[in-house]
Amino acid sequence: MKRNIFFITVLVIAVISSLSGCKKFLDQVPDDRQTIDDVFKKRSESEKYLAGVYDYIRSNADWSLGSPWEGLSDEIDVTYNDYATFAMNTGNWDKNRGDYNFWSHYYQGIRRASYFMQRVPENPEIQPELIKQYIAEARVLRAYFYASILAQYGPAIILPETVISPDADISTFSLPRSSYDECVNYIVAELDKAMPDLPPGKGNPTDYGRMKQGMALAIKSRTLLYAASPMFNGNTTYANFKNPDGKVLINQSFDINKWKRAADAAKELIDMPDYSLYKEVDPITGALKVYESLKGIFIKAWNSEVILSRYTSDKLRSYDQCGNPYILGGWSSWGPTQTSVDAYFMANGLPTDDPNSQYTEIGFTNTATAQYAAGTSNMYVGREPRFYSAVTFNLSKWINNSSNNSGGTGSSPITIQMYNGGNSGQYNGRNWSRTGYCARKQVNPNSRTGSNENIADRPEVLFRLGEIYLNYAEALNEYNPGNADIKKYINLIRERAAIPQYGSGVGFVPEPADQNAWRTAIHRERRVELAFESHRYFDVRRWKIAEQTDGGPFYGMDVNATNTAAFTKRTVFETRVFLPRNYLWNILPGELNKNKNLVANPGW
């Protein structure tokens, strides 16, 4: 009897939890209180419940408090040393640390999606075809939540499809982790099962945020790419990562066909007619408007490149507040690291470490451009458009004129001074970058921060076609090196970025010579094109290079210097600690104690 009472209590808590998102489904009604059964008798209430399942899609927009992926990567420094990312980067991270621990969050979303799928067929107000679509949407959401667990923690526990009977033994709750490959196969099967019942394209504007076939394929593409990567494809360092019954959780044998599955999934999405790389062109000349295109990916809602977006209640205020320099009322608190600055190509299409790139850190330019003022360090001169669109550096010009920010009335762009005492450099407060840079990539030029704040509304882009092109090229290079599509899709990315493409002859950069060289080129392109979009944290882990990228001294400029000449010097701002256990996240002891069959991740 005690076991049944325990289960009923857990089930009631789970149901209440599943109804307690941003939407309120248990509102008071005249002379009575709405019950969970009522929710599945009325179309409007069932749709609200499904909206609550969508609410479990997490935002990546707040790199300081809500999402750790940028602050814990080698791309970004979050200025404040009282935030969790600082402590975790510098080695203060043990098995009890609960910051950014999303294990239970995603399982709540999974349970909620499953419960909806079971109950919504009862609703007499929803037509059968629409019920099939709603179930398919919930199925994709559930698969996405599992994929999110897989990316952060590795092998997951695949829950039963139906609610466990109240008469079940308590041991039913002690479920072991499925192997990584089993989880991937389950996620892919669920996405494939949902596809026939999902709308094919973007649909009407009012339905843009609802799951479609392209969104399911995007989740499938990313999941299979991660699964094919060295971290999870024959990683022998995890030979002893096993369940209590001895089941090995990471396959020890490399399988080339995993790369083929990843390539095929990406190509299926690429071949859909609904998406294209976002470009703005001059209506008269037809010329590419490069900077408008690069910025528009993120500020033009549901443009041709966007596959999945979500709205946040704060209108993405974090990007604008933390990315805006101090002179414009911002916090200057998300600082790109020197390695992420170095990663951007030169305008001639070559990386900065290529002897023919013309990159130099010696001297300062006498010439002003639309991107920077005279006196700027030569290390920022002649760089590619993606660099100028993504990074605020010393003496760079802001992305609009001062009249759009902080109530200013200027008619020309403000020049940003990042040195100590400069208009956005170190001062006696806390809102200044420790690296000497600010991330401007997803900052909306039309937002105003500071005392006269007005944040421009736009959705957060979670999946876009540029990522899928890069997924495809990477997977194809591993499975079928030399395939012409590798160069084709990398060049499409470079063409939109307005830098020379790979090829032979005048106007091209030399094509990588072999599979290894192409791998390096693809990794470089991915780092630049997807910078500050919460990919880098996962990429260096799946490539098994995080011990080289995420530990040791981290550099920026000399933010203590009081003038440009002294400021332009590589200076260590932080020494980070990366341990092998950091490849997978710690599962909290409370979760492990509740489930005797749940094993901790290696090293924790």
C-alpha positions as CSV (number, residue, x, y, z in Angstrom):
1,M,0.0,0.0,0.0
2,K,2.8,2.4,0.8
3,R,4.3,1.9,-2.7
4,N,1.0,2.8,-4.3
5,I,0.6,5.9,-2.2
6,F,4.1,7.0,-3.1
7,F,3.4,6.5,-6.8
8,I,0.1,8.4,-6.7
9,T,1.9,11.3,-4.9
10,V,4.6,11.4,-7.5
11,L,2.1,11.2,-10.3
12,V,0.0,14.1,-8.9
13,I,3.2,16.2,-8.5
14,A,4.2,15.3,-12.1
15,V,0.8,16.3,-13.5
16,I,0.8,19.6,-11.5
17,S,4.3,20.3,-12.6
18,S,3.3,19.6,-16.2
19,L,0.7,22.2,-15.9
20,S,2.7,24.9,-14.3
21,G,4.7,26.5,-17.1
22,C,4.2,30.0,-18.4
23,K,0.6,29.3,-19.3
24,K,-2.0,28.8,-16.5
25,F,-4.2,25.9,-17.2
26,L,-5.9,25.5,-13.8
27,D,-7.7,28.8,-13.9
28,Q,-10.7,29.4,-11.7
29,V,-14.1,28.8,-13.4
30,P,-17.5,29.8,-12.0
31,D,-18.6,27.5,-9.1
32,D,-15.9,25.0,-9.8
33,R,-12.2,24.5,-10.5
34,Q,-10.9,23.2,-13.8
35,T,-9.5,19.7,-13.7
36,I,-6.9,17.9,-15.9
37,D,-9.8,16.0,-17.5
38,D,-11.4,19.3,-18.5
39,V,-8.2,20.3,-20.2
40,F,-8.7,17.5,-22.7
41,K,-12.3,18.2,-23.3
42,K,-11.8,21.7,-24.7
43,R,-9.7,22.5,-27.8
44,S,-8.5,25.8,-26.4
45,E,-7.2,24.2,-23.2
46,S,-5.5,21.3,-25.0
47,E,-3.8,23.8,-27.2
48,K,-2.6,25.8,-24.2
49,Y,-1.3,22.6,-22.7
50,L,0.7,21.9,-25.9
51,A,2.0,25.5,-25.8
52,G,3.2,24.6,-22.3
53,V,5.2,21.7,-23.8
54,Y,6.8,24.2,-26.2
55,D,7.8,26.3,-23.2
56,Y,10.4,23.6,-22.3
57,I,12.5,24.6,-25.2
58,R,15.3,26.5,-23.5
59,S,16.6,29.8,-24.6
60,N,20.3,30.2,-25.3
61,A,20.1,34.0,-25.2
62,D,21.3,34.7,-21.6
63,W,24.9,33.7,-21.6
64,S,25.3,35.0,-18.0
65,L,22.5,33.4,-16.0
66,G,20.3,31.2,-18.2
67,S,22.6,29.5,-20.6
68,P,26.2,28.5,-20.0
69,W,27.3,27.4,-23.5
70,E,29.0,30.6,-24.5
71,G,30.5,31.5,-21.1
72,L,32.0,28.0,-20.7
73,S,33.4,27.9,-24.3
74,D,36.6,29.3,-25.5
75,E,34.7,32.0,-27.5
76,I,33.4,34.2,-24.7
77,D,34.3,35.6,-21.2
78,V,31.4,36.7,-19.0
79,T,32.8,39.7,-17.2
80,Y,31.5,39.1,-13.8
81,N,33.5,36.8,-11.4
82,D,30.5,36.3,-9.1
83,Y,28.6,34.4,-11.9
84,A,28.8,30.6,-12.0
85,T,30.6,30.5,-15.4
86,F,33.7,32.1,-13.8
87,A,33.8,29.6,-11.0
88,M,33.3,26.7,-13.3
89,N,35.9,27.8,-15.8
90,T,38.5,28.2,-13.0
91,G,38.0,24.8,-11.6
92,N,35.3,25.3,-8.9
93,W,33.0,22.6,-10.3
94,D,32.3,19.4,-8.4
95,K,29.5,16.8,-8.6
96,N,27.2,18.9,-6.3
97,R,27.2,22.0,-8.5
98,G,23.7,22.6,-9.7
99,D,24.1,25.6,-11.9
100,Y,22.7,25.1,-15.4
101,N,21.8,21.5,-14.6
102,F,18.9,20.9,-16.9
103,W,18.4,17.1,-16.4
104,S,15.1,17.4,-14.5
105,H,13.9,20.3,-16.7
106,Y,14.0,18.2,-19.8
107,Y,12.5,15.2,-18.2
108,Q,9.6,17.3,-17.1
109,G,9.1,18.4,-20.7
110,I,9.4,14.8,-21.8
111,R,6.7,13.6,-19.4
112,R,4.5,16.5,-20.3
113,A,4.8,15.7,-24.0
114,S,4.0,12.1,-23.4
115,Y,1.0,12.9,-21.3
116,F,-0.3,15.2,-24.0
117,M,0.1,12.5,-26.7
118,Q,-1.9,10.1,-24.6
119,R,-4.7,12.4,-23.7
120,V,-5.3,14.7,-26.6
121,P,-7.2,12.0,-28.7
122,E,-10.0,12.2,-26.1
123,N,-10.7,15.8,-27.1
124,P,-14.1,16.0,-28.9
125,E,-13.5,19.5,-30.2
126,I,-10.4,18.8,-32.3
127,Q,-10.6,17.1,-35.7
128,P,-8.8,13.8,-36.1
129,E,-6.3,15.2,-38.6
130,L,-5.4,18.0,-36.3
131,I,-5.0,15.6,-33.4
132,K,-2.5,13.7,-35.5
133,Q,-0.6,16.9,-36.2
134,Y,-0.6,17.9,-32.5
135,I,0.7,14.5,-31.5
136,A,3.4,14.8,-34.1
137,E,4.4,18.2,-32.7
138,A,4.6,16.8,-29.2
139,R,6.6,13.8,-30.5
140,V,9.2,16.1,-32.1
141,L,9.4,18.2,-28.9
142,R,10.0,15.1,-26.9
143,A,12.7,14.0,-29.3
144,Y,14.3,17.4,-29.0
145,F,14.3,17.3,-25.2
146,Y,16.0,13.9,-25.4
147,A,18.5,15.2,-27.9
148,S,19.3,18.1,-25.5
149,I,19.9,15.7,-22.7
150,L,22.2,13.6,-24.9
151,A,24.2,16.7,-25.9
152,Q,24.7,17.8,-22.3
153,Y,24.9,14.5,-20.3
154,G,25.5,11.7,-22.8
155,P,23.3,8.6,-22.6
156,A,19.8,9.2,-21.3
157,I,17.1,7.2,-19.7
158,I,14.3,6.5,-22.3
159,L,11.1,6.7,-20.3
160,P,8.1,4.3,-21.0
161,E,5.7,5.6,-23.6
162,T,2.7,5.5,-21.3
163,V,2.0,6.6,-17.7
164,I,3.1,3.8,-15.4
165,S,0.2,2.1,-13.6
166,P,-0.4,3.1,-10.0
167,D,-0.2,-0.6,-9.2
168,A,3.3,-0.9,-10.5
169,D,6.2,-1.8,-8.2
170,I,8.4,1.1,-7.0
171,S,11.3,-0.5,-8.7
172,T,9.8,0.6,-12.0
173,F,11.2,4.0,-11.3
174,S,14.8,2.7,-11.2
175,L,15.4,2.7,-14.9
176,P,18.9,2.4,-16.3
177,R,20.4,4.7,-19.0
178,S,20.1,3.5,-22.5
179,S,23.3,3.4,-24.6
180,Y,24.2,6.5,-26.6
181,D,23.4,4.7,-29.8
182,E,20.1,3.4,-28.5
183,C,19.2,7.0,-27.6
184,V,20.1,8.3,-31.0
185,N,18.2,5.6,-32.8
186,Y,15.1,6.3,-30.6
187,I,15.3,10.0,-31.3
188,V,15.6,9.5,-35.0
189,A,12.8,7.0,-35.1
190,E,10.5,9.4,-33.3
191,L,11.4,12.2,-35.7
192,D,10.8,9.9,-38.7
193,K,7.5,8.8,-37.2
194,A,6.3,12.3,-36.7
195,M,7.2,13.5,-40.2
196,P,4.2,12.4,-42.2
197,D,1.8,14.2,-39.8
198,L,3.7,17.5,-39.8
199,P,3.2,20.4,-42.2
200,P,6.1,20.5,-44.8
201,G,6.9,24.2,-44.9
202,K,6.9,27.3,-42.7
203,G,3.1,27.6,-42.9
204,N,1.2,30.8,-42.1
205,P,2.9,33.5,-40.0
206,T,0.7,32.6,-37.0
207,D,2.1,29.1,-37.1
208,Y,5.8,29.9,-37.7
209,G,6.8,28.6,-34.3
210,R,5.0,25.3,-34.5
211,M,7.0,22.2,-35.4
212,K,7.3,21.4,-39.1
213,Q,9.1,18.8,-41.1
214,G,12.1,21.1,-41.6
215,M,12.4,21.5,-37.8
216,A,12.3,17.8,-37.3
217,L,15.0,17.3,-39.9
218,A,17.2,20.0,-38.3
219,I,17.0,18.2,-34.9
220,K,17.8,14.9,-36.7
221,S,20.8,16.5,-38.5
222,R,22.4,17.9,-35.4
223,T,21.7,14.7,-33.4
224,L,23.3,12.5,-36.0
225,L,26.3,14.8,-36.5
226,Y,27.1,14.6,-32.8
227,A,26.6,10.9,-32.8
228,A,29.1,10.4,-35.7
229,S,31.8,12.5,-34.1
230,P,34.9,11.2,-32.3
231,M,33.4,11.8,-28.8
232,F,30.6,9.2,-29.4
233,N,31.9,7.1,-32.3
234,G,34.4,4.5,-31.1
235,N,35.6,6.5,-28.1
236,T,37.7,4.0,-26.2
237,T,38.3,6.3,-23.2
238,Y,34.7,5.4,-22.2
239,A,35.3,1.6,-22.2
240,N,34.4,1.5,-18.5
241,F,31.4,3.7,-18.8
242,K,28.8,1.1,-18.0
243,N,25.4,0.5,-16.3
244,P,25.4,-1.6,-13.1
245,D,24.6,-4.7,-15.2
246,G,27.8,-4.2,-17.2
247,K,26.1,-2.7,-20.3
248,V,28.6,-0.4,-22.2
249,L,27.0,3.0,-22.8
250,I,29.4,4.4,-25.5
251,N,30.0,2.1,-28.4
252,Q,33.7,1.2,-28.6
253,S,33.8,0.5,-32.4
254,F,34.1,3.3,-35.0
255,D,31.3,3.2,-37.6
256,I,31.8,5.2,-40.8
257,N,28.1,4.8,-41.6
258,K,27.2,7.2,-38.8
259,W,28.7,9.9,-40.9
260,K,26.6,8.8,-43.8
261,R,23.5,9.0,-41.8
262,A,24.4,12.5,-40.7
263,A,25.1,13.6,-44.3
264,D,21.9,12.1,-45.6
265,A,19.8,13.8,-42.9
266,A,21.4,17.2,-43.6
267,K,20.9,16.8,-47.4
268,E,17.3,15.9,-47.0
269,L,16.7,19.2,-45.3
270,I,18.8,21.2,-47.7
271,D,16.8,19.8,-50.6
272,M,13.5,21.1,-49.1
273,P,12.3,24.2,-51.1
274,D,11.3,26.1,-48.0
275,Y,14.7,27.5,-46.9
276,S,17.6,29.4,-48.4
277,L,20.6,31.4,-47.1
278,Y,19.4,34.8,-46.1
279,K,20.7,37.6,-48.4
280,E,19.8,41.2,-48.9
281,V,20.6,42.7,-52.3
282,D,20.6,46.2,-53.7
283,P,17.2,46.5,-55.5
284,I,18.9,48.5,-58.4
285,T,22.2,46.8,-58.9
286,G,21.5,43.4,-57.5
287,A,24.7,43.5,-55.5
288,L,24.9,41.6,-52.2
289,K,24.4,43.9,-49.2
290,V,26.9,42.0,-47.0
291,Y,26.5,43.5,-43.6
292,E,22.7,43.8,-43.9
293,S,22.7,40.1,-44.8
294,L,24.9,39.0,-41.9
295,K,22.9,41.0,-39.4
296,G,19.5,40.2,-40.9
297,I,19.8,36.5,-40.2
298,F,19.1,37.3,-36.6
299,I,16.9,40.4,-36.7
300,K,14.6,39.7,-39.6
301,A,12.0,37.5,-38.1
302,W,11.5,34.2,-39.8
303,N,13.6,35.0,-42.8
304,S,14.4,32.4,-45.5
305,E,17.3,30.9,-43.5
306,V,15.5,30.4,-40.2
307,I,14.3,26.9,-39.5
308,L,13.4,27.1,-35.8
309,S,13.0,30.2,-33.7
310,R,11.4,31.0,-30.3
311,Y,10.2,34.2,-28.7
312,T,11.5,35.1,-25.3
313,S,9.6,37.2,-22.8
314,D,12.5,39.8,-22.6
315,K,12.7,40.2,-26.4
316,L,16.4,39.0,-26.3
317,R,17.3,41.9,-24.1
318,S,20.4,40.0,-22.9
319,Y,22.0,40.3,-26.4
320,D,21.5,44.0,-26.6
321,Q,22.2,44.8,-22.9
322,C,25.4,42.7,-22.6
323,G,26.6,43.3,-26.1
324,N,26.1,47.0,-26.2
325,P,29.2,49.0,-25.1
326,Y,29.0,51.1,-21.9
327,I,28.9,54.4,-23.8
328,L,25.6,53.3,-25.3
329,G,24.0,52.3,-22.0
330,G,25.1,48.6,-22.3
331,W,27.2,46.5,-20.0
332,S,30.1,45.5,-22.3
333,S,29.9,42.2,-20.3
334,W,30.2,39.5,-23.0
335,G,33.8,39.6,-24.2
336,P,35.1,37.5,-27.1
337,T,38.4,35.9,-26.3
338,Q,41.5,36.6,-28.4
339,T,41.4,33.1,-29.9
340,S,37.9,33.7,-31.2
341,V,39.0,37.1,-32.6
342,D,42.0,35.4,-34.3
343,A,39.7,32.7,-35.8
344,Y,38.1,35.2,-38.3
345,F,39.6,35.2,-41.8
346,M,41.2,38.1,-43.6
347,A,39.2,39.8,-46.3
348,N,41.4,37.9,-48.8
349,G,39.8,34.7,-47.5
350,L,42.9,33.3,-45.8
351,P,43.2,32.6,-42.0
352,T,45.4,34.9,-40.0
353,D,48.0,32.2,-39.4
354,D,48.5,31.7,-43.2
355,P,51.9,33.3,-44.2
356,N,50.1,34.8,-47.3
357,S,47.2,36.3,-45.3
358,Q,48.8,39.8,-44.9
359,Y,47.8,39.7,-41.2
360,T,50.0,41.8,-38.9
361,E,49.8,43.1,-35.3
362,I,52.5,45.7,-36.0
363,G,51.5,49.3,-36.1
364,F,48.3,51.3,-36.5
365,T,46.4,52.4,-39.6
366,N,46.1,56.1,-40.7
367,T,43.0,55.3,-42.6
368,A,39.4,55.4,-41.3
369,T,36.7,53.2,-42.8
370,A,33.0,52.5,-42.1
371,Q,34.1,49.9,-39.6
372,Y,36.9,51.6,-37.7
373,A,38.6,54.9,-37.0
374,A,42.1,56.0,-37.9
375,G,44.6,54.9,-35.3
376,T,43.1,51.4,-35.1
377,S,45.6,48.5,-34.6
378,N,46.5,46.8,-37.8
379,M,45.4,43.5,-36.3
380,Y,41.8,44.6,-37.1
381,V,42.5,46.0,-40.5
382,G,41.6,44.0,-43.6
383,R,39.5,41.4,-41.8
384,E,36.4,39.7,-43.3
385,P,32.9,41.2,-42.9
386,R,31.8,38.5,-40.4
387,F,34.4,39.8,-38.0
388,Y,33.2,43.4,-38.3
389,S,29.6,42.2,-37.9
390,A,30.4,40.1,-34.8
391,V,33.0,41.8,-32.7
392,T,33.4,45.3,-31.1
393,F,37.1,46.1,-30.8
394,N,39.0,49.2,-29.7
395,L,38.3,52.1,-32.1
396,S,35.7,50.2,-34.0
397,K,32.6,52.1,-35.0
398,W,29.2,51.2,-33.7
399,I,26.6,49.5,-35.9
400,N,24.4,52.6,-36.1
401,N,24.5,56.2,-35.2
402,S,24.2,57.5,-31.7
403,S,20.6,58.7,-32.1
404,N,19.4,55.1,-31.8
405,N,21.0,54.7,-28.4
406,S,20.8,56.2,-24.9
407,G,18.9,59.2,-26.2
408,G,21.9,60.6,-28.1
409,T,21.5,63.0,-31.0
410,G,24.6,62.3,-33.0
411,S,24.4,61.7,-36.8
412,S,27.5,59.5,-37.2
413,P,28.6,56.2,-35.6
414,I,30.2,56.4,-32.2
415,T,33.9,55.2,-32.0
416,I,34.2,52.7,-29.2
417,Q,37.2,53.1,-26.9
418,M,37.9,49.8,-25.0
419,Y,41.1,50.9,-23.1
420,N,41.1,52.0,-19.4
421,G,39.3,55.3,-19.1
422,G,38.0,55.1,-22.7
423,N,34.2,55.5,-23.2
424,S,33.6,51.8,-22.9
425,G,36.7,50.6,-21.1
426,Q,37.6,49.8,-17.5
427,Y,36.3,52.2,-14.9
428,N,35.4,51.9,-11.2
429,G,32.2,50.1,-11.9
430,R,31.7,46.5,-13.1
431,N,30.3,46.8,-16.6
432,W,33.4,46.5,-18.8
433,S,34.9,43.7,-20.8
434,R,37.9,41.8,-19.3
435,T,39.0,40.8,-22.8
436,G,38.9,44.3,-24.4
437,Y,36.2,43.1,-26.9
438,C,32.3,43.0,-26.9
439,A,30.1,40.5,-28.8
440,R,27.9,42.4,-31.2
441,K,26.8,39.6,-33.5
442,Q,23.2,39.3,-32.4
443,V,22.7,42.8,-31.1
444,N,19.8,44.6,-32.8
445,P,20.9,48.0,-34.2
446,N,17.4,49.3,-33.5
447,S,17.5,48.6,-29.8
448,R,18.2,51.3,-27.3
449,T,19.8,50.5,-23.9
450,G,20.4,52.5,-20.8
451,S,18.0,54.9,-19.1
452,N,15.9,55.4,-22.2
453,E,15.8,51.6,-23.0
454,N,13.7,50.3,-25.9
455,I,14.6,46.7,-26.9
456,A,13.6,45.8,-30.5
457,D,11.5,42.6,-30.5
458,R,12.6,39.6,-32.6
459,P,12.6,35.8,-32.1
460,E,15.7,33.8,-31.1
461,V,17.1,31.7,-33.9
462,L,17.8,28.2,-32.7
463,F,18.3,26.4,-36.0
464,R,19.2,27.9,-39.4
465,L,20.2,26.7,-42.8
466,G,23.8,27.9,-42.5
467,E,24.4,25.3,-39.7
468,I,22.9,22.5,-41.9
469,Y,25.2,23.4,-44.8
470,L,28.1,23.0,-42.4
471,N,26.7,19.8,-40.9
472,Y,26.5,18.3,-44.4
473,A,30.0,19.3,-45.5
474,E,31.6,18.0,-42.4
475,A,29.7,14.6,-42.5
476,L,30.3,14.2,-46.2
477,N,34.1,14.9,-45.8
478,E,34.3,12.1,-43.3
479,Y,32.2,9.6,-45.2
480,N,32.9,10.5,-48.8
481,P,36.0,12.7,-49.0
482,G,36.5,14.4,-52.4
483,N,32.7,14.7,-53.0
484,A,32.1,17.9,-54.9
485,D,29.3,19.0,-52.5
486,I,31.8,19.6,-49.8
487,K,33.4,22.5,-51.6
488,K,30.0,23.6,-53.0
489,Y,28.3,24.2,-49.6
490,I,31.4,25.6,-47.9
491,N,31.7,28.1,-50.8
492,L,28.0,29.0,-50.5
493,I,28.7,30.1,-46.9
494,R,31.8,32.0,-47.9
495,E,30.0,33.7,-50.8
496,R,27.4,35.1,-48.5
497,A,30.2,36.3,-46.2
498,A,31.8,38.1,-49.2
499,I,35.2,36.4,-49.0
500,P,37.0,34.5,-51.7
501,Q,35.8,30.9,-52.3
502,Y,37.9,27.7,-52.5
503,G,39.1,26.9,-56.0
504,S,41.8,27.6,-58.5
505,G,42.7,30.7,-60.5
506,V,42.3,34.4,-59.8
507,G,39.9,35.4,-57.1
508,F,39.9,32.1,-55.3
509,V,41.9,30.7,-52.3
510,P,43.7,27.4,-52.7
511,E,41.5,24.4,-52.2
512,P,42.4,22.1,-49.3
513,A,44.6,19.3,-50.6
514,D,43.0,16.3,-48.9
515,Q,40.5,15.0,-46.3
516,N,42.6,16.2,-43.4
517,A,43.0,19.7,-44.8
518,W,39.3,19.9,-45.6
519,R,38.5,18.8,-42.1
520,T,40.6,21.7,-40.8
521,A,38.9,24.1,-43.2
522,I,35.4,23.0,-42.3
523,H,36.1,23.3,-38.6
524,R,37.5,26.8,-39.1
525,E,34.5,27.8,-41.2
526,R,32.1,26.4,-38.6
527,R,33.8,28.3,-35.9
528,V,33.5,31.6,-37.7
529,E,30.0,31.2,-39.3
530,L,28.4,29.9,-36.1
531,A,30.4,32.0,-33.6
532,F,28.4,33.1,-30.5
533,E,25.4,30.9,-31.4
534,S,26.0,28.3,-28.6
535,H,27.7,25.7,-30.9
536,R,31.4,26.0,-30.0
537,Y,30.9,24.4,-26.5
538,F,29.5,21.2,-28.0
539,D,31.7,21.2,-31.1
540,V,35.0,21.0,-29.2
541,R,33.7,18.3,-27.0
542,R,32.3,16.1,-29.9
543,W,35.6,16.6,-31.7
544,K,37.5,15.6,-28.5
545,I,39.7,18.7,-28.5
546,A,38.3,20.5,-25.4
547,E,41.4,19.7,-23.4
548,Q,43.4,21.8,-25.9
549,T,40.9,24.6,-26.3
550,D,39.2,25.1,-23.0
551,G,42.0,25.0,-20.5
552,G,45.1,27.1,-19.7
553,P,45.7,30.8,-20.1
554,F,43.1,32.8,-21.9
555,Y,44.1,36.1,-23.7
556,G,42.5,39.4,-24.5
557,M,44.0,42.9,-24.8
558,D,45.6,44.8,-22.0
559,V,42.5,46.3,-20.5
560,N,44.5,48.1,-17.7
561,A,46.3,50.2,-20.3
562,T,45.1,53.8,-20.6
563,N,45.8,54.4,-24.3
564,T,45.5,52.5,-27.6
565,A,49.2,51.8,-28.1
566,A,49.6,50.2,-24.7
567,F,46.2,48.5,-24.9
568,T,47.1,46.5,-28.0
569,K,49.0,43.8,-26.3
570,R,48.0,40.2,-25.8
571,T,47.3,39.8,-22.1
572,V,46.1,36.9,-20.0
573,F,42.8,37.7,-18.3
574,E,42.1,34.3,-16.9
575,T,43.6,30.8,-16.5
576,R,41.0,28.1,-17.0
577,V,40.8,24.5,-15.8
578,F,39.4,21.7,-18.0
579,L,39.3,18.2,-16.7
580,P,38.4,15.1,-18.8
581,R,35.2,14.7,-16.8
582,N,34.0,18.0,-18.1
583,Y,33.3,16.4,-21.5
584,L,29.9,15.3,-20.0
585,W,27.9,17.2,-17.4
586,N,27.6,16.1,-13.8
587,I,24.3,14.5,-12.9
588,L,23.3,15.8,-9.4
589,P,23.6,13.4,-6.4
590,G,19.9,13.8,-5.7
591,E,19.1,12.3,-9.1
592,L,21.5,9.4,-8.6
593,N,20.2,8.7,-5.1
594,K,16.6,8.4,-6.4
595,N,17.6,5.8,-9.0
596,K,19.9,3.0,-8.0
597,N,20.3,2.1,-11.7
598,L,21.4,5.5,-12.8
599,V,25.2,5.7,-13.1
600,A,27.1,8.9,-12.8
601,N,29.1,10.3,-15.8
602,P,32.8,9.3,-15.8
603,G,34.9,11.3,-13.4
604,W,32.0,12.7,-11.3
